[in-house]
């Protein structure tokens, strides 16, 4: 089992963009999907894109130049950078399955999630599928591994225990972020994937497997290895048409390569 790294201490700074976002107590989980910016937040975005010579707003709009406003933005910046620094571990932690198979210079957790997000971006349009949500789920689905590391089946950790460890890590990361709507959205997206509770989650779960077998094929080609385990462990487990189609294409290319090799 991968060692659980000690969590960072929770920040005391205000939540993300506290001055500009509505209170999370007034937002239901579903509202995170379609919430329109509040007037003040929309004004902030507009003026940030077209700042006056002395700041975000024109001289006639001084409310965001108050001491409280400046303090809130500064605190948010501190929480955001703390969170991003913690996410740096996703870039440096190597995926354990490849390490266990002796792959030199294997991909990181962040590498894996990035290509999954690209998959969601380039996938064909599908009826009643929220592409943006698929991209978001792909970005956050392994985010808790910044703290717990990459726990694999070879570690012998029961599925329920793995989920518990990752949930605790996710909660700690969201405390580091400072709470608020963005933290709530990250938790919601992670839980949706973990529970496979939407068609978007099912698609991203398939992308997770497709990305893994595509990476296995690439490592077989680059390192002259045979990585049957990754193909056998995913065979017959794809839930969606796009997952099945893309996986079949990867397997077809692998079979063609193996035929030429042997």
Residue frames as qw, qx, qy, qz and C-alpha x, y, z in Angstrom:
[[0.000, 0.887, 0.461, 0.000, 0.00, 0.00, 0.00],
 [0.372, 0.565, -0.044, 0.735, 1.27, 3.44, -0.87],
 [0.343, -0.308, -0.503, 0.731, 2.23, 5.52, 2.13],
 [0.021, -0.874, -0.449, -0.184, -0.29, 8.22, 2.97],
 [0.390, 0.286, -0.167, 0.859, 1.47, 11.54, 3.02],
 [0.157, -0.521, -0.563, 0.622, 0.54, 13.85, 5.91],
 [0.202, 0.801, 0.474, 0.306, -2.02, 16.43, 4.80],
 [0.241, 0.338, -0.112, 0.903, -1.25, 20.07, 4.75],
 [0.045, -0.397, -0.613, 0.681, -2.73, 22.16, 7.52],
 [0.172, 0.741, 0.619, 0.198, -6.05, 23.76, 6.68],
 [0.239, 0.268, 0.014, 0.933, -5.83, 27.45, 5.79],
 [0.052, -0.574, -0.596, 0.559, -7.73, 30.09, 7.67],
 [0.009, 0.175, -0.278, -0.945, -8.15, 32.35, 4.65],
 [0.585, 0.369, 0.280, -0.666, -11.62, 33.19, 3.23],
 [0.713, 0.252, 0.645, 0.106, -13.05, 30.98, 0.53],
 [0.424, 0.094, 0.532, 0.727, -12.38, 31.41, -3.18],
 [0.017, -0.330, -0.349, -0.877, -13.52, 34.79, -4.56],
 [0.142, -0.452, -0.767, 0.432, -15.55, 35.30, -1.40],
 [0.089, 0.428, 0.147, -0.887, -16.48, 38.86, -2.30],
 [0.321, 0.287, -0.441, -0.788, -17.92, 37.94, -5.68],
 [0.363, -0.088, -0.884, -0.280, -19.60, 34.54, -5.43],
 [0.641, -0.459, -0.124, -0.602, -22.96, 33.75, -3.77],
 [0.445, -0.446, 0.678, -0.379, -23.00, 31.94, -0.46],
 [0.262, 0.138, -0.934, -0.202, -22.69, 28.14, -0.89],
 [0.220, 0.206, 0.811, -0.501, -25.58, 27.71, 1.53],
 [0.520, 0.498, 0.178, -0.670, -27.91, 29.03, -1.16],
 [0.465, 0.479, -0.602, -0.439, -26.64, 26.72, -3.90],
 [0.925, -0.050, 0.318, -0.201, -27.83, 23.18, -4.42],
 [0.567, -0.296, 0.653, 0.405, -25.37, 20.64, -5.90],
 [0.563, 0.503, 0.592, 0.282, -27.23, 20.64, -9.21],
 [0.156, 0.972, 0.119, -0.132, -27.00, 24.40, -9.47],
 [0.429, -0.609, 0.459, 0.484, -23.24, 24.08, -9.90],
 [0.574, 0.224, 0.661, 0.429, -23.85, 22.83, -13.43],
 [0.258, 0.639, 0.514, 0.511, -25.74, 25.81, -14.74],
 [0.263, -0.782, -0.304, 0.476, -25.28, 28.73, -12.35],
 [0.391, 0.774, 0.130, 0.480, -25.04, 32.09, -14.10],
 [0.439, 0.068, -0.342, 0.828, -22.53, 34.57, -12.69],
 [0.154, -0.783, -0.479, 0.366, -23.96, 37.00, -10.19],
 [0.273, 0.938, 0.122, 0.175, -24.06, 40.64, -11.23],
 [0.305, -0.887, 0.333, 0.096, -21.06, 41.54, -9.09],
 [0.701, -0.246, 0.585, 0.325, -19.01, 38.57, -10.32],
 [0.610, 0.596, 0.417, 0.314, -19.92, 39.30, -13.95],
 [0.065, 0.994, -0.048, 0.073, -18.88, 42.91, -13.36],
 [0.544, -0.660, 0.466, 0.225, -15.60, 41.71, -11.87],
 [0.730, 0.113, 0.564, 0.369, -14.91, 39.51, -14.92],
 [0.436, 0.815, 0.294, 0.244, -15.80, 42.31, -17.32],
 [0.080, -0.980, 0.176, -0.041, -13.68, 44.94, -15.64],
 [0.681, -0.468, 0.486, 0.283, -10.78, 42.54, -15.15],
 [0.697, 0.340, 0.482, 0.409, -10.69, 42.07, -18.92],
 [0.289, 0.718, 0.186, 0.606, -10.79, 45.86, -19.45],
 [0.521, -0.555, -0.363, 0.538, -9.06, 47.43, -16.45],
 [0.088, 0.986, 0.049, 0.132, -8.78, 51.14, -15.95],
 [0.450, 0.646, -0.423, 0.450, -5.43, 52.77, -15.41],
 [0.192, -0.538, 0.574, -0.587, -5.74, 52.48, -11.64],
 [0.364, -0.116, 0.861, -0.337, -7.09, 48.92, -11.23],
 [0.212, 0.278, 0.925, 0.152, -9.89, 46.52, -12.14],
 [0.120, 0.770, 0.624, -0.056, -12.70, 49.08, -12.02],
 [0.226, 0.667, 0.144, 0.695, -13.19, 52.59, -13.25],
 [0.156, 0.168, -0.456, 0.860, -12.72, 55.41, -10.77],
 [0.513, -0.275, -0.047, -0.812, -16.47, 55.64, -10.35],
 [0.899, -0.225, -0.302, -0.222, -16.68, 52.05, -9.06],
 [0.075, 0.649, -0.626, 0.425, -14.64, 51.94, -5.91],
 [0.834, -0.381, 0.138, -0.375, -16.31, 49.09, -4.00],
 [0.976, 0.070, -0.127, 0.163, -13.73, 46.50, -5.02],
 [0.443, 0.563, -0.369, 0.592, -10.89, 48.78, -3.96],
 [0.571, -0.716, 0.113, -0.385, -11.94, 48.65, -0.32],
 [0.136, -0.571, 0.776, -0.232, -9.66, 47.18, 2.30],
 [0.734, -0.027, 0.603, -0.312, -11.97, 44.21, 2.74],
 [0.825, 0.537, 0.009, -0.176, -12.04, 43.51, -1.00],
 [0.365, 0.719, -0.583, 0.103, -8.27, 43.64, -1.30],
 [0.375, -0.422, 0.765, -0.310, -7.90, 41.39, 1.74],
 [0.845, 0.168, 0.407, -0.303, -10.33, 38.85, 0.27],
 [0.743, 0.630, -0.219, -0.056, -8.53, 38.69, -3.08],
 [0.109, 0.675, -0.695, 0.220, -5.18, 38.36, -1.30],
 [0.581, -0.240, 0.701, -0.338, -6.50, 35.56, 0.91],
 [0.881, 0.368, 0.184, -0.235, -7.97, 33.80, -2.09],
 [0.531, 0.706, -0.468, 0.032, -4.63, 34.00, -3.88],
 [0.193, -0.531, 0.776, -0.281, -2.94, 32.40, -0.88],
 [0.750, 0.024, 0.579, -0.320, -5.45, 29.52, -0.77],
 [0.800, 0.567, -0.039, -0.189, -5.27, 29.02, -4.53],
 [0.361, 0.693, -0.616, 0.102, -1.48, 28.84, -4.57],
 [0.431, -0.357, 0.766, -0.315, -1.49, 26.46, -1.59],
 [0.837, 0.242, 0.395, -0.293, -3.93, 24.21, -3.47],
 [0.700, 0.671, -0.231, -0.073, -1.95, 24.36, -6.71],
 [0.026, 0.656, -0.734, 0.174, 1.27, 23.59, -4.85],
 [0.638, -0.128, 0.704, -0.286, -0.39, 20.49, -3.43],
 [0.831, 0.482, 0.173, -0.220, -1.53, 19.54, -6.94],
 [0.245, 0.755, -0.596, -0.120, 2.12, 19.67, -8.02],
 [0.471, -0.297, 0.824, -0.106, 2.43, 16.19, -6.51],
 [0.798, 0.415, 0.381, -0.214, 0.18, 14.94, -9.32],
 [0.531, 0.793, -0.287, -0.083, 2.89, 16.00, -11.77],
 [0.065, 0.658, -0.736, 0.146, 5.70, 14.28, -9.89],
 [0.628, -0.158, 0.707, -0.284, 4.01, 11.08, -8.67],
 [0.256, 0.278, -0.794, -0.476, 4.49, 8.29, -11.19],
 [0.841, -0.050, -0.102, -0.529, 1.72, 5.83, -11.97],
 [0.516, -0.476, 0.698, -0.144, 2.56, 2.75, -9.95],
 [0.910, 0.251, 0.308, -0.116, 1.42, 0.17, -12.48],
 [0.649, 0.711, -0.222, 0.151, 4.17, 1.24, -14.85],
 [0.141, -0.736, 0.607, -0.264, 6.75, 1.48, -12.07],
 [0.767, -0.228, 0.562, -0.210, 5.92, -2.09, -11.01],
 [0.887, 0.386, 0.244, 0.067, 6.52, -3.26, -14.58],
 [0.662, -0.303, 0.279, 0.626, 9.92, -1.62, -14.79],
 [0.418, 0.775, 0.297, 0.369, 9.01, 1.18, -17.18],
 [0.487, -0.223, -0.094, 0.839, 11.70, 3.85, -17.08],
 [0.026, 0.102, -0.065, -0.992, 10.44, 7.42, -16.90],
 [0.016, 0.487, 0.861, 0.144, 6.75, 6.44, -16.66],
 [0.127, -0.606, -0.309, -0.722, 3.86, 8.85, -16.90],
 [0.015, -0.028, 0.583, -0.812, 2.67, 10.80, -13.88],
 [0.146, 0.538, 0.774, -0.301, -0.85, 10.94, -12.50],
 [0.197, 0.689, 0.065, -0.695, -1.25, 14.37, -14.09],
 [0.067, 0.295, -0.734, -0.608, -0.10, 13.01, -17.48],
 [0.041, 0.272, 0.958, 0.078, -2.84, 10.39, -17.30],
 [0.133, 0.676, 0.567, -0.451, -5.58, 12.85, -16.33],
 [0.098, 0.580, -0.234, -0.774, -4.51, 15.36, -18.97],
 [0.099, 0.108, -0.811, -0.566, -4.87, 12.92, -21.85],
 [0.046, 0.469, 0.874, -0.118, -8.24, 11.80, -20.49],
 [0.130, 0.698, 0.263, -0.653, -9.38, 15.44, -20.58],
 [0.116, 0.411, -0.555, -0.714, -8.16, 15.64, -24.19],
 [0.028, 0.190, 0.957, 0.217, -10.21, 12.52, -24.96],
 [0.104, 0.656, 0.653, -0.365, -13.32, 14.23, -23.62],
 [0.081, 0.649, -0.099, -0.750, -12.50, 17.34, -25.64],
 [0.173, 0.354, -0.670, -0.629, -12.12, 15.54, -28.99],
 [0.292, 0.226, 0.925, -0.087, -14.84, 12.92, -28.57],
 [0.074, -0.325, -0.613, -0.717, -17.65, 13.12, -31.13],
 [0.398, -0.169, 0.184, -0.883, -20.82, 14.91, -30.14],
 [0.209, -0.217, -0.953, 0.021, -23.20, 12.59, -28.32],
 [0.372, -0.576, -0.389, -0.615, -26.85, 13.27, -27.62],
 [0.629, -0.715, -0.138, -0.273, -27.59, 14.54, -24.10],
 [0.816, -0.182, -0.198, 0.511, -23.92, 14.36, -23.07],
 [0.146, -0.987, 0.052, 0.038, -22.35, 17.32, -21.27],
 [0.771, 0.424, -0.218, 0.422, -18.87, 17.50, -22.81],
 [0.020, 0.725, -0.356, 0.589, -17.68, 20.19, -20.40],
 [0.742, -0.508, 0.274, -0.341, -18.68, 18.04, -17.45],
 [0.980, 0.103, -0.042, 0.165, -16.77, 15.08, -18.89],
 [0.493, 0.604, -0.300, 0.550, -13.66, 17.27, -19.16],
 [0.320, -0.680, 0.347, -0.561, -14.06, 18.46, -15.57],
 [0.927, -0.300, 0.146, -0.172, -14.55, 14.93, -14.24],
 [0.877, 0.311, -0.164, 0.328, -11.44, 13.77, -16.09],
 [0.226, 0.693, -0.339, 0.595, -9.41, 16.60, -14.54],
 [0.391, -0.565, 0.438, -0.580, -10.43, 15.83, -10.95],
 [0.916, -0.141, -0.257, -0.274, -11.09, 12.07, -10.88],
 [0.850, -0.042, -0.354, 0.388, -7.62, 11.18, -9.50],
 [0.070, 0.794, -0.186, 0.574, -6.94, 14.48, -7.75],
 [0.715, -0.652, 0.143, -0.208, -6.94, 12.92, -4.26],
 [0.940, 0.056, -0.068, 0.328, -3.86, 10.94, -5.27],
 [0.229, 0.765, -0.268, 0.538, -1.89, 14.12, -4.63],
 [0.442, -0.611, 0.467, -0.462, -2.08, 13.03, -0.98],
 [0.873, -0.192, 0.401, -0.199, -2.69, 9.25, -0.94],
 [0.142, -0.444, 0.791, 0.397, -0.61, 8.39, -3.99],
 [0.631, 0.218, -0.508, -0.544, -1.53, 5.90, -6.72],
 [0.553, -0.174, 0.747, -0.324, -3.15, 2.95, -4.94],
 [0.508, 0.284, -0.649, -0.489, -3.29, -0.02, -7.30],
 [0.916, -0.163, -0.173, -0.323, -4.86, -3.50, -7.04],
 [0.737, 0.232, -0.539, 0.336, -1.39, -4.90, -6.31],
 [0.041, -0.456, 0.492, -0.741, -1.41, -2.97, -3.01],
 [0.364, -0.261, -0.888, 0.104, -4.21, -5.20, -1.71],
 [0.129, 0.114, 0.391, -0.904, -6.25, -2.28, -0.37],
 [0.220, 0.513, 0.828, -0.061, -10.00, -3.07, -0.34],
 [0.150, 0.522, 0.448, 0.710, -12.07, -0.89, -2.66],
 [0.348, -0.845, -0.378, -0.146, -14.08, 0.62, 0.21],
 [0.603, -0.609, -0.029, 0.514, -10.91, 1.52, 2.11],
 [0.448, 0.110, 0.338, 0.821, -9.33, 3.05, -0.98],
 [0.040, -0.703, -0.452, -0.548, -12.44, 5.17, -1.48],
 [0.497, -0.814, -0.273, 0.126, -12.40, 6.26, 2.17],
 [0.600, -0.366, 0.108, 0.703, -8.75, 7.29, 2.03],
 [0.292, 0.290, 0.411, 0.814, -9.29, 9.24, -1.17],
 [0.208, -0.805, -0.453, -0.323, -12.42, 10.93, 0.20],
 [0.548, -0.734, -0.142, 0.375, -10.51, 12.09, 3.28],
 [0.512, -0.148, 0.270, 0.802, -7.69, 13.36, 1.08],
 [0.126, 0.553, 0.497, 0.657, -10.15, 15.19, -1.17],
 [0.350, -0.862, -0.365, -0.038, -11.79, 16.87, 1.82],
 [0.568, -0.566, 0.034, 0.596, -8.37, 18.02, 3.03],
 [0.399, 0.136, 0.405, 0.811, -7.50, 19.42, -0.40],
 [0.060, -0.722, -0.485, -0.489, -10.77, 21.33, -0.50],
 [0.477, -0.813, -0.216, 0.256, -10.02, 22.77, 2.94],
 [0.535, -0.265, 0.224, 0.770, -6.66, 23.91, 1.59],
 [0.197, 0.441, 0.505, 0.715, -8.53, 25.58, -1.27],
 [0.070, -0.004, 0.289, -0.955, -10.62, 27.43, 1.28],
 [0.279, 0.452, 0.791, -0.302, -13.99, 25.81, 0.65],
 [0.290, 0.504, -0.065, -0.811, -16.69, 27.58, -1.33],
 [0.784, 0.446, 0.106, -0.419, -18.38, 26.78, -4.63],
 [0.516, 0.597, -0.601, -0.126, -15.28, 25.63, -6.48],
 [0.102, -0.315, 0.902, -0.278, -14.39, 23.20, -3.70],
 [0.650, 0.181, 0.545, -0.498, -17.99, 21.97, -3.61],
 [0.732, 0.543, -0.194, -0.363, -17.89, 21.42, -7.37],
 [0.275, 0.517, -0.810, 0.029, -14.65, 19.42, -7.13],
 [0.347, -0.107, 0.843, -0.398, -16.22, 17.20, -4.46],
 [0.721, 0.366, 0.293, -0.509, -19.36, 16.72, -6.53],
 [0.619, 0.590, -0.447, -0.262, -17.43, 15.82, -9.69],
 [0.078, 0.416, -0.892, 0.162, -15.21, 13.38, -7.79],
 [0.488, 0.047, 0.739, -0.462, -18.19, 11.68, -6.12],
 [0.732, 0.472, 0.009, -0.491, -20.02, 11.45, -9.45],
 [0.512, 0.525, -0.672, -0.105, -17.07, 9.59, -10.95],
 [0.103, -0.301, 0.883, -0.345, -16.50, 7.45, -7.86],
 [0.531, 0.189, 0.669, -0.485, -20.16, 6.36, -7.78],
 [0.112, 0.068, 0.802, 0.582, -20.50, 6.09, -11.56],
 [0.179, 0.526, 0.672, -0.489, -23.72, 8.04, -11.11],
 [0.418, 0.727, 0.041, -0.544, -24.11, 9.69, -14.54],
 [0.850, 0.473, 0.179, 0.149, -23.55, 8.89, -18.19],
 [0.248, 0.888, -0.330, 0.203, -20.72, 11.45, -18.14],
 [0.495, -0.610, 0.605, -0.132, -19.05, 9.52, -15.31],
 [0.892, 0.098, 0.440, 0.019, -19.43, 6.26, -17.25],
 [0.651, 0.738, -0.046, 0.171, -17.83, 7.81, -20.31],
 [0.000, 0.844, -0.487, 0.227, -14.90, 9.12, -18.28],
 [0.733, -0.363, 0.568, -0.091, -14.46, 5.74, -16.59],
 [0.878, 0.379, 0.259, 0.135, -14.17, 4.24, -20.05],
 [0.378, 0.864, -0.237, 0.233, -11.66, 6.93, -21.03],
 [0.461, -0.706, 0.522, -0.131, -9.67, 5.99, -17.92],
 [0.839, -0.068, 0.534, 0.083, -9.34, 2.43, -19.22],
 [0.710, 0.668, 0.132, 0.180, -8.77, 3.46, -22.84],
 [0.077, 0.918, -0.357, 0.155, -6.00, 5.84, -21.80],
 [0.612, -0.533, 0.583, -0.034, -4.37, 3.07, -19.78],
 [0.849, 0.147, 0.479, 0.167, -4.35, 0.48, -22.57],
 [0.523, 0.832, -0.016, 0.187, -3.21, 3.08, -25.09],
 [0.171, -0.850, 0.484, -0.117, -0.33, 3.93, -22.76],
 [0.781, -0.253, 0.570, 0.035, 0.39, 0.22, -22.37],
 [0.797, 0.517, 0.255, 0.178, 0.57, -0.16, -26.15],
 [0.261, 0.918, -0.225, 0.196, 2.93, 2.81, -26.36],
 [0.424, -0.691, 0.580, -0.084, 5.19, 1.37, -23.66],
 [0.883, 0.065, 0.457, 0.087, 5.17, -2.03, -25.37],
 [0.655, 0.717, 0.077, 0.224, 6.32, -0.31, -28.55],
 [0.058, 0.911, -0.327, 0.244, 8.92, 1.88, -26.85],
 [0.384, -0.623, 0.646, -0.218, 10.35, -0.65, -24.39],
 [0.485, 0.272, -0.805, -0.207, 9.84, -3.96, -26.17],
 [0.239, -0.072, 0.827, -0.505, 7.65, -5.32, -23.38],
 [0.375, -0.326, -0.751, -0.434, 4.48, -7.38, -23.39],
 [0.155, -0.076, 0.507, -0.845, 1.98, -5.84, -20.98],
 [0.328, -0.289, -0.822, -0.364, -0.89, -8.29, -21.25],
 [0.196, -0.371, -0.734, 0.535, -2.11, -7.57, -17.71],
 [0.122, 0.330, 0.140, -0.925, -3.49, -4.16, -18.62],
 [0.416, 0.066, -0.552, -0.719, -5.46, -5.45, -21.59],
 [0.399, -0.221, -0.890, -0.018, -6.80, -8.49, -19.73],
 [0.130, -0.335, -0.637, 0.682, -7.91, -6.42, -16.73],
 [0.260, 0.349, 0.055, -0.899, -10.02, -4.10, -18.89],
 [0.182, -0.026, -0.823, -0.537, -11.44, -6.58, -21.42],
 [0.303, -0.475, -0.794, -0.228, -15.24, -6.61, -21.39],
 [0.299, -0.536, -0.532, 0.583, -15.47, -3.80, -18.83],
 [0.042, -0.003, 0.185, 0.982, -16.25, -0.86, -21.12],
 [0.206, 0.478, 0.705, -0.482, -19.70, 0.60, -20.50],
 [0.347, 0.728, 0.115, -0.580, -20.29, 3.01, -23.38],
 [0.799, 0.548, 0.228, 0.100, -20.26, 2.77, -27.16],
 [0.297, 0.893, -0.302, 0.151, -17.45, 5.29, -27.49],
 [0.458, -0.631, 0.621, -0.089, -15.39, 3.46, -24.88],
 [0.845, 0.073, 0.529, 0.030, -15.89, 0.14, -26.63],
 [0.672, 0.728, 0.081, 0.105, -15.10, 1.62, -30.05],
 [0.098, 0.885, -0.431, 0.147, -11.91, 3.38, -28.96],
 [0.609, -0.463, 0.641, -0.067, -10.73, 0.37, -26.94],
 [0.874, 0.294, 0.384, 0.043, -11.32, -1.90, -29.94],
 [0.507, 0.837, -0.156, 0.132, -9.17, 0.40, -32.08],
 [0.213, -0.766, 0.592, -0.134, -6.31, 0.24, -29.56],
 [0.761, -0.173, 0.622, -0.058, -6.57, -3.56, -29.34],
 [0.806, 0.564, 0.178, 0.034, -6.65, -3.87, -33.14],
 [0.302, 0.864, -0.374, 0.148, -3.45, -1.86, -33.43],
 [0.449, -0.583, 0.663, -0.142, -1.82, -3.93, -30.72],
 [0.866, 0.099, 0.487, -0.047, -2.80, -7.21, -32.37],
 [0.676, 0.731, -0.044, 0.083, -1.42, -5.98, -35.69],
 [0.024, 0.827, -0.535, 0.171, 1.85, -5.06, -34.02],
 [0.640, -0.373, 0.657, -0.142, 2.12, -8.40, -32.22],
 [0.888, 0.362, 0.283, -0.026, 1.46, -10.31, -35.45],
 [0.514, 0.802, -0.257, 0.162, 4.31, -8.48, -37.16],
 [0.232, -0.737, 0.594, -0.224, 6.60, -9.00, -34.17],
 [0.581, -0.244, 0.767, -0.125, 6.03, -12.73, -33.81]]
